[in-house]
C-alpha cells in the first residue's frame, strides 16, 4: 500500500509539473498603451504563447502602472516585474556606454534608420553592454529614428540661421547640440511644444517625425530639417533569475524570438511610424529642408567636441568607449 501511495503521489506531482503548466511574464512599460513598444511586446507575447502551446504568456502593464521611467530597470532586478521596457536616458549616468549610440551624427555606416541602428546595438550588447545591465538578460535594444529640428518660421537651408533661436529640447546631449549651433535650449514638456511654438515662446523643437503627429506640430511648423541629428536608446530586458527559472525548452523559445533579428523587426516598425509622421508634416504644408553632404560634414565638425567629450568621459570611467563607438559605426 505504501509503495502504491508513493507511486500515485509521484504520478500526480509529475502531472502537476507538466500538464497544464503555465508561466506568465509581467512586462512593465512606462509608455502609453498605444505606443509601438507595447504593440510590439504584445505581438511577441502572442508568438510565445502560440509556440509554447500556452505554457508561456505575457501580461503588459503600460503607462507606468508599476513605476515611472527611472524605476523600470529596478523593477526587473527586484522581481516586481519579469520584463521591462527601459529608456536609458531616464537614468543619467547609469548606462553611459549604451547612450554613446545616441550621440550626434554617430550612426552605423550602413545608415541611420531605426532598423539598422537597433540591430547593430543589439548585436553589440553581449560584448559591450551586458555589464551595464546586471542581473538581466537583454532581449533586444532599439534606437529611435534621429530627432530633427522643426522650426516655426526659420528656414534652415543654411543651418547658421538657427543662431540665437530658442529651441525646445530634452536631455543633456541635445542641450549641447543646440548650444553648439549658437541657439538657446529651452526645456518644454513634449505635450506643450506645439503651444509654445504657436505662441512664440520657442522658435522650434526637436522630435522624430513620429512624435510630430502625436503632438500635432504641423500647424505651427513651417520648416523641418533633415537629416536627424541624434537618437535615444531603449532596451527590453528580462530578469536573469526569471529566465533561469524557465525550462530549457522555454529558454530556447525566448532566445529564438529575441536578439538582433527581433531588434531589426522592431526598428522597422519605428521606421514605418517615422515615414507616416513625415508624410503628416508634408500634408500639413511643412517645407522639408534636406542638408547637403558638405553641410552635414560641417555639423559633424561642430558636434565633434560633444562626441569627443562624451567618449572621453566614459573612457575615463574605465569602459571601452572608443572601441564601442568604433564597432557601432563600423
N, C-alpha and C positions, 0 to 999 in steps of 0.2 A: 504493500500500500504506500509506504514511504517513497519507494522508487517511482511508482506511478504518479504520486503527487508532485514529486520533483520534476519529472518529465513534463507533466501538464503545465506546471508553473514556467518551465523553461520555454515551452512552446508559446505560451501566452506572451511572455516577455519578448520573444523573437518577433511575434506578430505586431506587438505594440511598437517595436523599434523599426519595423519596415513598412508594413501595410498601412496606408493612410497617413504616413508621417508627413508633416508639413512645416516648413520654416518660412516665417515672414520677416523680411528685412525692412526695418524702418528707415526711410530716407528723409533727412531734414533738408529743406530748401528755404532760403530767405526770400526767394523770388516769388512774384505773384503767380497764381495758378495758371494763367495763360502764357507764361513765359516759355520760350523754346526749350530751356533746360528741363522744365517739368514735363513737357510733352515728350521729350526725348527719353527721359528716365522711365516714364510710363510705358513707352513703346518697348524699351529694353526689358522692363519688368514683365511685360506680356510674353516676350520671347522666352525669358527664363521659365515662366510658368508652363508654357507650351512644351518646351524641350525637356523639362524635368518631369513631365506628367503630373503637374500640380504640386510637386514636392517643394518648390521654391517660389515664393511670391514676394512682391514689393509693395509697400504701402508708403505713399508720399505725404509728407506734412509740409505744405507750402506756406509762403507768406510769413516765415519766421515764427511759426507756431511753437517750435521747440527752442527757439532762441534767435537773437539778432545776428547779423552778418559776422561780427568779430568772434562769435562763440561757436560757429559751425564746426570748426576742426576739433575743438574740445568736446563737443557733443559726441563725436565718434570715439575719441580716446577714453572718455569717461564711461561709455556704454549707454548713454542716453539715446543714441541712435546707432544703427549699424553702418549707415552710409550718409554722407552729406555732400552737398554742393558748396564748395568754398571759393570765395573771391580772395586771392592772395593779397590784394591791396587793402583789404578791410582790416588787416592787422599789420601795419607798417613795421618793418624791421624783423619780421618773423620768417618770411620766405624770400630773403634778399636775392638769392641766386636765381630762383624761378622768375622773379619780377624783372630780371635783366632782359627777358624776352619781350618786354613791353617798352623798351627804350625807343626814342625817336628814330624812325627810319632804319631800325635794326630788324631785319627780316631774313628768312631763308633766301638763298639765291634763286630758288625756283619761283618765288613770288610772295605776295603779301595777302593772299586770300586766307580766310579762317581755315579752310580745308587743308591748305598746305602747312600753315603755321601750327595748327592744332596737332596734326600728325607728327610733325617734326619734334615738337615739345614733348609729346608722349613717348616718342622713340628714345629721347634722351633721359627720360625720367629715371629709369633703373640705375643708370651710371652716375648721374649728376644730382638728382633731386630727391631721391628716396630718403636721404639723411635729413632733409628739411621737413619730411612728413613722417616723423617717427610714430610707431605704433599703428600705422595704417598701410593699406595696400592701395596704391594709386591705380584706379581703374582706367581713367583716361583724363587727359588735360585738354583745355580749349583756350584758344586765343581769339579775342574779339576782332572783327574787322577793324582796321585802324580808324581812329576818330578823325573827323575832318573839321575844318573851320567853316562855320555857317555865319554869314555876315548880313546885317540889316541893310546897309547901304554902301559898304566899302567894296570896291572892285579889287580883288586880289590878283589880277593879271600880273601886277608887279607886287610881290609879297611885301615889299617895303612900305606899301600903303597901310599895312597894319600897325605901323609905329604910332604910338600914342593912343591907340584904340583900347577900349575896355572889353575884355573877353571873359566870358563865363568859363570856369574851369573846375576840375575836381582832381585832387591828388598832387603830390609834390612834384612829380615829373612834369605834369602839364603846367604847373606854375612856372617851372624853369623854362619850358619851351616857349611859353608866351612872353616871358621876360627877355629871352634871347632874341625875340623878334621886335623888341622895343615896345611891346604893348603892355597893358596893365591887367594882371589877372584879378578877377573878381569872383569870389565864391557865391554861387547862386544854386539853390536846390533845383534838381532837374525839372520837377513839375512846375517851377516858377520861371523857367528860362524864357518861354515864349512871351510871357507878360513883361519880363524885364527888357527883352529886346523891343517889344512893341512900344514901351514907354520911354525908351532911350536910356534906361538905367545901365545897360551894357550895349556895346556895338556888335556883339557877336557871341557865339557859343561853340563849344567843341562837343561833338557827338558822332557816333557812327550813323550812317543813313538810317539804319533800322530804328534808331531811337527818335529820329526827327518826326516820324509818323506818329509814334506813341505820344510825343509831347506837342504835336501839331505846330511845327516850326515853319512850315512853308508860307503861311500868310504873313509872317514877319521877316522873311528872309528873301533877299534879292540875289545873293551870290553864295555858292558853296565852292570850296577849293579842294581840288584833288591833286595828288594822292592823299590818303590818310597819313597822319604823322606818327601816332603811337597807339599801342593797344593795351588791353588789360588781360591778365591771365586768370583762368579758373581751373578747378580740378574737381573730379568726382572721386572721393576717397572712401575706402571701406575699412572698418576696424579689422586689424590683423587677427585679433582674437576671435572675432565673429567668423572670419574666413577660415581660420584654423579649425573651428568647431564644425565645419561642414564635412560631409562625406567626400572622399576623393573624387567621386563622380560629379558632385555639385561644384566642387572646387574647379574641376576641369571645365565645367559649363561656364562658370564665371570667367575663367581665363580665355575661353574660346570666343566669348561675346564682348570682350573689352580689349583694351590695348590700342595700338596705332590705327588699326582698321576702323574701330569704333570712333576714335577721335576724328578721323577723316570724314566719316559718315556724319558726325555731329557738326563739324565745321562746315560741311556742305549745306546743312540746314541754316546755319547762321548766314552763309553767303546768299542763300535764297532770300532771307529776310532783308539783307543789305540791298540786294537788287530791287526788291519791292519798295524799299524806303527811298532809294534813288529815284525810281520812277514816280513816286509820290511827290518828290520835290520838283521834278521836271514838269509834271502835270500841274503843279501849283505855280508855275511860272518862274521858278528859280533858275538863274543862269549858272551852269556848271562850268567852272574855270579849271582847266587841266594844265598844270605847270609843265614847262619844257624840261627835258633832261638836264640842261645846264642850270636851270633854276633849282632843281632838286639837289644837284651837287652843291650849290651854294648853301642851301638849307642844311645839308649834311655837315658842311664846314661850320656853320653857326651852331649846330647842335653838338658838335664834336666834344666840347668841354663837358657837356652834360653826360654824354656816354662815357667819356674817359673818367670823369669823376665818380660816376656810379660804379663802374668796373673796378676802379682802384679801391673804393671804399669796401666793396665786397671781398676783393683780394686781400686787403689788409686784415680782414676778419678770419683769414685762413682758408677761404673757399676758392675753388678753381675757377674764378670768374672769367678770365680771358679764355681759358680752354673751353668753357661752356659757350661763351658768345661765338667763338670760332666754329664750334661744332654746330651751333644753331643756325648760323648764317652761311654755312658751307653750301 
